[in-house]
Amino acid sequence: RTMFRIFNIKKRYFLIIVATLVHFFVHAQEIPDRPEKLKFSPLVYDPPNPVDYRVELSSGAIVYIYPDRERPLIDLSFNIRGGSYLDPDGKEGLAGMTGYLMARGGIPSKLADELDEELEFLAARLSSNFGGLNGSVSLNLLSKDVDRGFEILKAVLAAPSFQQDKLDLRKSQVVQQLKKRNDDSSSIESRERNFLAYGDNFWFNRYLTDVSIESIRREDLLEFHHKWVHPKNFIISVSGDFDRDEMLNRLNRVLDSWPHKGQLAPQVPQQQKYGKPGVYIVDKDVNQGRVSIIMPGIRWDHPDYYAIQIMNDILGGGGFTSRITNRVRSDEGLAYSARSSFPGGAFYPIVFRAGFQSKSRTVLYAASIVLEEIGKIIKEPVNKEEILTAKKSFIDTFPNNFSSSSQIVSQFASDEMIGRFSKEKDYWRKYRDRIEAVDIEAVQLVAKKHLNLDKAIVLIVGQKQSIIDGHPDHPVNLKRLTSGSVQDLPIRNPLSMKPEK
């Protein structure tokens, strides 16, 4: 009987193995011989609806909230309307200093160093900033420590101490950083590109100086904080291990009875003055020359935005599938990275840019190739394969925008900040259809409309004479790169930002 039972067990396992092998061989015959023959079912994905996560508190603050019990953590971010465009004349750097010291300059109940020690003990991360276009105070902590975490958060938001010793230390650190402004050619390129793209008087080009930093007092930080850090300027994103109603009650307790009156932050200034077309050279003794080719840009809400994204992906934004990368890097080996961007600004039009780094003697040759590719996409229609690849890169990666609870509320808070929610509540629902609707004709139309070579500015930072001498096998006439003239740009004094003679 025992032998019979063993025989039956062996027989049963044998039949299971045979069935498995049959299943394997049947399905193995369905596997194609080449990867490009693989077929996948269409991806079905509906983006989350921002309305489902949005709450307006009685204080005027907007909250995007997503309870998520997967981990015992809470991610919280107070995004604050306003930024360095609010710096008073002569005190450039005030917003950045205020933001930096909100979380690092102590609170009424604890000195700065003591607060750092407590946060470390709680394994919590607290950060703050207030530069550029907006500010933020972010807190990440274990959900079990939420009571103490919110006590600290309220103090940082409503009553930061701005300790004098921490202010003095930060001012010293910033001035030391200013002295290094010209050490890296990428910093020079970025800075001068912004001056050429937006004009000397654009708010973004009001650089802080040693004088403006030294003029900042603790009273200035308190005044700036009391004026702009207010619930009416808050857009909050919060996700993690909590009950939704309980979290909303906590936020209300933090924001109610705010100690300062505050003001609603004004819109980001839009006034710009695009530079004159031409070639601009900054003579800098570095191993490789850096090049930026720029043209006037757009905002995210421009009607041509979607076609421009596809066009730029084909031209230089798509990495190894794009034309500029293939020509400059893959075919000619002139640069490790060569690409273009046409992002669509969040608050103001951001310029189109194509850029690369190359050896001094090949800088002009590489620049001529980039300009040649821009000319081609203007004059000649792209092909079906290019447009299909570009559209798939946007559509297939679309769900990555919402891959976690934290990312979902952060994305929606960002949309609220730039006005996207008020203008287009269904922006993400329509996004893929709008990308899919872009055709070959639309790509060429926006290329002709927005890539204007007559307005091209070429900025070069590097060894001027070596760059002008060029490569003997690939001579390029510097004066023929653009419709404008060739000009030298002097290095700016790193402390005063005034051009040095």
C-alpha positions in Angstrom: 0.0 0.0 0.0 2.8 2.4 0.9 4.6 1.6 -2.5 1.3 2.2 -4.3 0.9 5.6 -2.6 4.4 6.6 -3.5 3.7 5.5 -7.1 0.6 7.7 -7.2 2.5 10.7 -5.8 5.3 10.3 -8.4 2.7 9.9 -11.1 0.9 13.1 -10.1 4.2 15.1 -10.1 5.1 13.6 -13.4 1.7 14.7 -14.9 2.2 18.2 -13.5 5.7 18.5 -15.0 4.4 17.2 -18.4 1.6 19.7 -18.3 4.0 22.6 -17.4 6.4 21.6 -20.2 3.6 21.4 -22.7 2.3 24.8 -21.7 5.9 26.2 -21.9 6.5 24.8 -25.4 3.2 25.9 -26.7 3.7 29.5 -25.6 7.4 29.4 -26.5 6.3 29.0 -30.1 4.4 32.3 -29.8 7.5 34.2 -28.8 8.8 36.1 -31.9 12.4 35.7 -33.1 13.2 39.5 -32.9 12.4 42.0 -30.1 10.8 44.5 -32.5 8.1 41.9 -33.3 7.0 41.8 -29.7 3.4 43.0 -29.3 2.0 44.5 -26.1 -1.5 45.3 -25.1 -2.3 49.0 -25.0 -1.5 50.8 -21.8 -4.7 51.8 -20.0 -4.1 54.5 -17.5 -6.3 57.4 -16.3 -4.5 60.2 -14.5 -5.8 61.2 -11.0 -8.2 64.2 -10.9 -6.8 67.1 -8.9 -10.3 68.0 -7.7 -10.3 64.8 -5.7 -7.3 65.9 -3.7 -7.9 69.6 -3.4 -9.2 71.3 -0.2 -9.4 75.1 0.5 -8.9 75.9 4.2 -10.6 78.7 6.0 -7.3 80.5 6.3 -7.1 80.8 2.4 -4.4 78.1 2.1 -4.9 75.4 -0.6 -4.1 71.8 0.3 -3.6 68.7 -1.9 -3.9 65.7 0.4 -3.4 62.0 -0.1 -3.5 59.5 2.8 -1.2 56.6 2.1 -0.7 53.9 4.7 2.0 51.9 2.9 4.8 53.4 5.0 4.8 55.0 8.5 5.9 58.3 7.1 4.4 61.7 6.4 5.7 64.0 3.6 4.6 67.6 3.9 5.5 70.7 1.9 4.3 74.3 2.4 4.9 76.0 -1.0 4.9 79.8 -0.6 4.0 82.2 -3.4 6.7 84.7 -3.9 10.5 84.6 -4.3 13.6 86.7 -5.0 11.6 88.9 -7.4 10.3 90.5 -4.2 13.8 91.5 -3.0 13.9 95.3 -2.3 16.4 97.3 -4.4 19.8 97.2 -2.8 19.0 94.1 -0.7 19.2 91.4 -3.4 19.5 88.1 -1.6 17.0 88.9 1.2 14.4 86.3 0.1 17.0 83.6 -0.2 18.5 84.5 3.2 15.0 84.5 4.8 14.2 81.1 3.4 17.5 79.6 4.3 17.3 80.7 8.0 13.6 79.9 8.6 14.6 76.3 9.3 18.2 76.9 10.3 18.0 80.0 12.5 16.2 78.6 15.6 12.6 78.9 17.0 11.4 80.5 20.2 11.5 77.3 22.2 14.9 76.1 20.9 18.2 77.4 19.6 19.2 76.4 16.1 21.7 73.8 17.1 19.3 72.3 19.7 16.6 72.1 17.0 19.0 70.3 14.6 19.8 67.8 17.4 16.1 67.1 18.1 15.3 66.7 14.4 18.2 64.2 14.0 16.9 62.3 17.1 13.4 62.1 15.5 15.0 61.0 12.1 13.1 63.9 10.6 14.1 66.1 7.7 13.2 69.8 7.8 14.2 72.2 5.0 13.3 75.7 3.9 14.1 78.1 1.0 12.7 81.2 -0.5 14.6 82.0 -3.7 13.7 82.3 -7.4 10.0 82.0 -8.1 8.6 80.7 -4.8 9.5 79.5 -1.3 8.9 76.3 0.6 9.1 74.7 4.0 9.2 70.9 3.8 9.0 68.3 6.6 9.5 64.5 6.3 9.0 62.5 9.5 7.7 59.3 11.1 3.9 59.4 11.6 4.4 58.5 15.3 6.1 61.8 15.8 3.5 63.9 14.1 2.5 65.9 17.2 6.0 67.2 17.9 6.7 67.6 14.2 3.7 69.9 13.8 4.8 72.0 16.8 8.2 72.5 15.2 6.6 73.2 11.8 4.3 75.9 13.2 7.2 77.6 14.9 9.3 77.6 11.8 6.5 78.9 9.6 5.0 81.5 12.0 7.8 82.5 14.4 11.4 81.7 13.2 14.0 83.3 15.4 16.6 84.3 12.7 19.4 84.0 15.3 21.9 86.8 14.8 24.9 84.4 14.9 23.4 82.2 12.2 22.6 85.2 10.1 26.2 86.4 10.4 27.5 83.0 9.5 25.3 82.6 6.5 26.3 86.1 5.2 29.9 85.1 5.5 29.3 81.9 3.6 27.4 83.6 0.8 30.1 86.2 0.3 32.7 83.4 0.1 30.5 81.7 -2.5 30.3 84.9 -4.5 34.0 85.0 -4.8 33.9 81.7 -6.7 31.4 82.8 -9.3 33.9 82.9 -12.1 35.7 79.7 -11.3 33.3 77.5 -13.3 32.7 78.3 -17.0 29.2 76.8 -16.7 28.2 79.5 -14.2 29.5 82.2 -16.5 27.6 80.7 -19.5 24.4 80.4 -17.5 24.6 83.9 -16.2 25.5 85.6 -19.5 22.8 83.6 -21.3 20.2 85.0 -19.0 21.4 88.5 -19.6 21.2 88.0 -23.3 17.9 86.2 -23.2 15.9 88.5 -20.8 17.8 91.8 -20.5 19.8 93.4 -17.7 16.7 94.7 -16.0 14.8 91.5 -15.8 14.2 90.5 -12.1 16.1 87.2 -12.5 19.2 89.1 -13.5 19.2 91.2 -10.3 22.1 89.3 -8.8 23.1 89.6 -5.2 26.4 91.3 -4.5 28.7 91.6 -1.5 27.2 95.0 -0.7 23.6 93.8 -0.9 24.4 90.8 1.3 26.2 92.9 3.9 23.3 95.3 4.1 20.8 92.7 5.2 19.9 92.9 8.9 17.8 90.6 11.1 15.1 93.3 11.0 14.9 92.9 7.2 14.4 89.1 7.6 11.6 89.6 10.1 9.9 92.3 7.9 10.1 90.1 4.7 8.9 87.1 6.6 5.9 88.9 8.2 5.0 90.4 4.9 5.0 87.3 2.6 4.9 84.1 4.7 1.2 83.9 5.3 -1.5 81.3 4.7 -3.0 83.3 1.8 0.3 82.5 0.0 0.4 78.8 1.0 -0.2 75.9 -1.3 0.3 72.7 0.7 1.0 69.1 -0.4 0.8 66.3 2.1 0.8 62.6 1.8 1.5 59.6 4.0 0.3 57.7 7.0 -2.6 59.7 8.5 -6.3 60.1 8.6 -7.5 62.7 6.1 -9.9 64.6 8.4 -7.4 64.5 11.3 -4.7 65.9 9.1 -6.9 68.7 7.8 -7.7 69.6 11.4 -4.0 69.6 12.2 -3.3 72.0 9.3 -6.1 74.3 10.4 -4.7 74.5 13.9 -1.3 75.4 12.4 -2.7 78.2 10.2 -5.6 79.7 12.3 -4.9 82.8 14.2 -1.8 83.7 12.2 0.3 86.2 14.1 1.1 88.4 11.1 -1.3 90.2 8.7 0.7 89.5 5.5 0.1 90.4 1.9 -0.9 88.4 -1.2 2.2 87.9 -3.3 2.1 89.8 -6.7 2.4 88.0 -10.0 5.9 87.2 -11.3 7.1 90.1 -13.5 7.0 89.4 -17.2 9.0 92.3 -18.7 11.8 91.0 -20.8 14.2 92.4 -23.4 15.7 89.8 -25.7 19.2 90.6 -26.9 20.4 91.5 -30.4 21.2 88.5 -32.7 24.9 87.8 -33.0 27.9 85.8 -31.6 29.0 86.7 -28.1 32.3 85.5 -26.7 33.6 85.4 -23.2 37.3 84.7 -23.1 38.0 82.1 -20.4 41.0 79.9 -20.1 39.4 76.5 -19.9 40.0 73.1 -21.7 36.6 73.1 -23.5 34.4 75.8 -24.9 30.8 76.0 -23.8 28.2 77.0 -26.3 24.5 78.1 -26.0 22.4 78.9 -29.0 19.2 80.7 -28.0 16.0 82.0 -29.6 12.8 83.6 -28.1 10.7 81.2 -26.1 7.1 80.5 -24.9 5.1 79.8 -21.7 3.5 76.5 -20.9 0.0 77.7 -21.9 1.0 78.7 -25.5 -1.3 77.0 -28.0 1.8 75.6 -29.9 3.2 74.0 -26.7 2.5 70.4 -27.6 3.7 70.5 -31.1 6.8 72.4 -29.9 7.6 69.6 -27.4 7.5 67.0 -30.2 9.5 69.1 -32.5 12.2 69.7 -29.9 12.3 66.0 -29.0 13.1 65.2 -32.6 15.6 68.1 -32.9 17.6 67.7 -29.7 15.6 66.9 -26.7 15.2 63.2 -27.2 18.7 62.1 -26.3 20.2 59.5 -28.7 17.1 59.5 -30.9 17.4 63.2 -31.6 19.2 64.8 -34.6 21.6 67.1 -32.7 22.8 64.4 -30.5 23.3 62.0 -33.4 25.2 64.5 -35.5 27.4 66.2 -32.9 28.1 63.3 -30.6 27.5 60.0 -32.4 28.5 60.9 -36.0 31.2 63.5 -35.4 32.4 62.8 -31.8 32.6 66.5 -31.1 30.9 66.5 -27.7 29.9 64.1 -24.9 26.5 65.8 -24.7 24.7 68.0 -27.2 21.0 68.7 -27.0 18.2 71.3 -27.1 15.4 72.3 -24.8 12.2 74.3 -25.5 10.4 73.9 -22.1 7.6 76.4 -22.0 8.1 78.6 -18.9 6.0 78.2 -15.8 5.6 82.0 -15.1 7.2 83.7 -18.1 8.5 82.7 -21.5 11.7 80.7 -21.3 14.0 80.8 -24.3 14.8 77.9 -26.7 18.3 76.7 -26.1 20.7 74.3 -27.9 24.0 73.7 -26.2 27.1 71.6 -25.9 30.7 71.5 -24.7 33.6 70.8 -27.2 37.3 71.2 -27.6 38.2 74.8 -28.4 39.3 74.0 -32.0 36.0 72.2 -32.8 33.6 74.6 -31.1 32.7 76.5 -34.3 32.3 73.4 -36.3 30.0 71.8 -33.8 28.0 75.1 -33.6 27.6 75.1 -37.4 26.2 71.6 -37.3 23.7 72.5 -34.6 22.6 75.5 -36.6 22.4 73.4 -39.7 20.1 70.9 -38.0 17.9 73.7 -36.8 17.7 75.0 -40.4 16.8 71.5 -41.7 13.9 71.0 -39.3 12.6 74.4 -40.4 12.8 73.7 -44.1 12.1 70.0 -44.3 9.3 67.9 -42.8 10.3 65.3 -40.2 9.6 61.6 -41.1 6.9 59.3 -39.7 9.3 57.3 -37.7 10.7 60.3 -35.9 7.4 61.7 -34.9 6.1 58.3 -33.8 9.2 57.8 -31.6 8.9 61.3 -30.1 5.2 60.9 -29.3 5.7 57.5 -27.7 8.4 59.0 -25.5 5.8 61.4 -24.0 2.8 59.1 -24.0 4.5 55.9 -22.7 6.2 57.7 -19.8 3.1 59.7 -18.9 2.2 57.6 -15.8 5.6 58.5 -14.3 4.2 61.9 -13.4 2.0 60.2 -10.8 4.1 57.3 -9.6 3.6 57.9 -5.9 1.2 59.6 -3.5 3.9 62.2 -2.8 4.4 62.9 -6.5 0.7 63.2 -7.2 0.1 65.9 -4.6 3.4 67.7 -5.4 2.5 67.8 -9.1 -1.0 69.2 -8.3 0.5 71.8 -5.9 2.9 72.9 -8.6 0.0 73.2 -11.1 -1.8 75.3 -8.6 1.2 77.5 -8.1 1.6 78.3 -11.8 -2.1 78.8 -12.4 -2.6 75.6 -14.4 -5.4 74.4 -12.2 -7.4 77.6 -12.5 -7.0 77.6 -16.3 -7.3 73.9 -17.1 -8.5 71.6 -14.4 -8.5 68.8 -17.0 -5.0 69.5 -18.3 -3.6 66.0 -17.5 -6.7 64.2 -18.8 -6.2 65.9 -22.2 -2.4 65.8 -22.3 -1.9 62.6 -24.2 -4.6 63.3 -26.7 -3.0 66.6 -27.5 0.4 65.0 -27.9 -1.1 62.3 -30.1 -2.8 64.9 -32.3 0.5 66.5 -33.3 1.3 65.6 -36.9 4.2 66.2 -39.4 2.6 69.3 -40.7 2.2 70.8 -37.2 5.9 70.1 -36.3 7.1 71.9 -39.4 4.7 74.8 -38.8 5.9 75.4 -35.2 9.6 75.0 -36.3 9.1 77.7 -38.9 7.2 79.9 -36.5 9.4 79.6 -33.4 12.9 78.7 -34.6 13.9 82.0 -36.2 17.6 81.9 -37.2 17.5 85.6 -37.8 17.1 86.0 -34.1 19.6 83.4 -33.0 22.1 84.4 -30.3 25.3 82.2 -30.0 27.1 82.5 -26.7 30.6 81.0 -26.4 32.6 80.8 -23.3 36.2 79.5 -23.7 39.6 80.2 -25.1 38.8 82.9 -27.7 41.8 82.6 -30.0 41.8 78.8 -30.1 38.1 78.9 -30.9 38.5 81.5 -33.6 41.4 79.5 -35.1 39.1 76.5 -35.4 39.9 73.1 -36.9 42.0 73.0 -40.1 39.8 70.3 -41.6 36.5 72.1 -40.8 36.9 75.8 -41.3 34.0 77.9 -40.2 33.5 81.6 -40.7 32.6 83.0 -37.3 30.8 86.0 -38.7 28.4 83.8 -40.8 27.1 81.8 -37.9 24.3 84.4 -37.2 22.8 87.4 -38.8 24.3 89.7 -36.2 27.8 90.9 -35.4 30.5 89.3 -33.2 31.0 90.9 -29.8 33.2 90.3 -26.8 31.6 90.0 -23.4 33.9 91.0 -20.5 34.1 88.9 -17.3 32.0 90.3 -14.5 33.4 91.1 -11.1 32.3 88.2 -8.9 31.4 90.4 -6.0 29.8 93.5 -7.7 28.6 91.8 -10.9 29.8 94.8 -12.9 31.7 94.1 -16.1 35.5 94.3 -15.7 37.3 96.3 -18.3 
